Amino acid sequence: EPVRIDVSTPSRRYGITLGTGVLSRLPALLDEAGAPRRRLVVSSPTVWRFHGERFAEACDAEPIIVPDGERYKQT
């Protein structure tokens, strides 16, 4: 059974769901969270190369690829 962990940061709170097979339940979890139908995935090229296609197919998401490195995580 998946486990939900609540994370608090200085700017906001959010939940993380961990568990075996969670990827197959991702669309339902996003629907339950009230996420919009159009979904975007922000990833680095390295992570996308290993996990991106499966993730995008599971939740029908469009990728936004940003370079590796902390400086690219800034807004």
Secondary structure, DSSP 8 states (H G I E B T S, - for coil): --EEEEEE-SS-EEEEEE-TTHHHHHHHHHHHTT--SSEEEEE-HHHIIIIIHHHHHHHTEEEEE--SSGGGG--
